[in-house]
Amino acid sequence: MALKYFLYILMGLGGGMVISGAVFAFIAIIGVVPRIAQKTKTNSYIMLYEEGIIIGGIFGASCLMANWYLPIGRAAVALLMLMVGIFYGCLAVSLAEVLDVMPVLTRRGGLKRGLKYFITALAAGKLIGSLLYYFIPGFFIE
């Protein structure tokens, strides 16, 4: 019986390491961190950015596994969610840039002008959807 649980733990840890390695490799390949550092002119802090991403991933995974929380208050949670949203936005834009989505979109969609309004509308839709998800009870299915 103990051997069965040990194997479950071993398989879970192994699977988690593979998935987290793939996620971090994906982030590294599309160049989110160097691009952010280049745009903000903070190239000397790239190692700090990368360590922050790794520590955040470990902290987030441990929160999910252990089912514990930090009582930090609503303002701190709002600030944290803003930072997470900014990171996801940078990740999406970096992926779109690497895959050359915007030139294909403008060529096939016939968008010659107004691309910035299109991107703003996409971001606003994501924001509204997130707010509905988090603030309207029962809006999502569990």
C-alpha positions in Angstrom: 0.0 0.0 0.0 2.8 2.4 0.9 4.6 1.5 -2.3 1.6 2.5 -4.3 1.4 5.9 -2.7 5.1 6.4 -3.1 4.8 5.6 -6.9 1.9 8.1 -7.1 4.0 10.8 -5.5 7.0 10.0 -7.7 4.8 10.1 -10.8 3.2 13.4 -9.8 6.6 15.0 -9.0 8.1 13.7 -12.3 5.1 15.0 -14.3 5.2 18.3 -12.6 8.9 18.8 -13.3 8.4 17.9 -16.9 5.5 20.4 -17.3 7.2 23.2 -15.4 10.4 22.7 -17.5 8.4 22.9 -20.7 6.7 26.1 -19.5 9.9 27.7 -18.5 11.6 26.6 -21.8 8.6 28.1 -23.7 9.0 31.4 -21.9 12.7 31.4 -22.6 12.3 30.4 -26.3 9.9 33.2 -27.2 12.1 35.7 -25.4 9.7 37.4 -23.0 12.3 38.3 -20.4 14.9 39.8 -22.7 12.1 41.7 -24.6 10.7 43.2 -21.4 14.3 44.1 -20.3 15.0 45.7 -23.7 11.8 47.8 -23.7 12.2 49.0 -20.1 16.0 49.5 -20.5 16.7 47.2 -17.6 19.0 44.7 -19.2 21.2 44.4 -16.1 18.2 42.9 -14.2 17.5 39.9 -16.6 18.7 37.4 -14.0 16.5 38.9 -11.4 13.5 38.7 -13.7 14.2 35.0 -14.5 14.6 34.2 -10.8 11.4 35.9 -10.0 9.5 33.9 -12.6 11.0 30.6 -11.3 10.2 31.6 -7.6 6.7 32.6 -8.6 6.1 29.3 -10.4 7.4 27.3 -7.4 5.3 29.4 -5.0 2.2 29.1 -7.1 2.5 25.4 -7.5 3.1 25.0 -3.8 0.0 27.0 -3.0 -2.0 24.7 -5.2 -0.6 21.5 -3.8 -0.7 22.5 -0.1 -4.0 24.4 -0.3 -2.8 27.3 1.8 -3.0 31.0 1.4 -1.5 34.2 2.7 -3.9 36.7 4.3 -2.6 39.7 2.4 -5.7 41.7 1.9 -7.8 42.7 -1.1 -5.5 45.6 -2.2 -2.4 43.3 -2.3 -4.4 40.7 -4.2 -5.5 43.3 -6.7 -1.9 44.5 -7.1 -0.8 40.9 -7.6 -3.5 40.2 -10.1 -2.5 43.3 -12.0 1.1 42.1 -12.2 0.0 38.6 -13.3 -2.2 40.2 -16.0 0.7 42.4 -17.2 2.9 39.3 -17.4 0.3 37.3 -19.3 -0.2 40.2 -21.7 3.6 40.4 -22.3 3.6 36.7 -22.9 0.8 36.8 -25.4 2.3 39.8 -27.3 5.7 38.1 -27.3 4.2 34.9 -28.7 2.3 36.8 -31.3 5.5 38.7 -32.3 7.5 35.5 -32.6 4.9 33.8 -34.7 4.4 36.9 -36.8 0.7 37.0 -36.1 0.2 40.7 -36.7 1.5 40.8 -40.3 -0.6 37.8 -41.2 -3.6 39.3 -39.5 -3.3 42.6 -41.3 -2.6 41.0 -44.7 -5.5 38.4 -44.5 -7.9 40.5 -42.6 -7.4 43.6 -44.8 -6.5 45.8 -41.8 -4.5 48.7 -43.1 -5.4 51.2 -40.4 -6.8 50.8 -36.9 -4.7 47.8 -35.8 -4.0 49.6 -32.4 -7.8 49.8 -31.9 -8.2 46.1 -32.7 -5.6 45.2 -30.2 -7.1 47.5 -27.6 -10.5 45.9 -28.2 -9.0 42.4 -27.7 -7.4 43.5 -24.4 -10.7 45.2 -23.2 -12.6 42.0 -24.0 -10.2 40.0 -22.0 -10.4 42.4 -19.1 -14.2 42.4 -19.1 -14.3 38.6 -19.3 -11.9 38.4 -16.3 -13.9 40.8 -14.3 -17.2 38.9 -15.0 -15.5 35.7 -14.0 -14.2 36.9 -10.7 -16.9 39.3 -9.5 -20.2 37.7 -10.6 -21.0 34.6 -8.4 -22.0 31.6 -10.5 -20.8 33.1 -13.8 -18.5 30.2 -14.2 -19.1 26.5 -13.9 -17.1 24.5 -11.3 
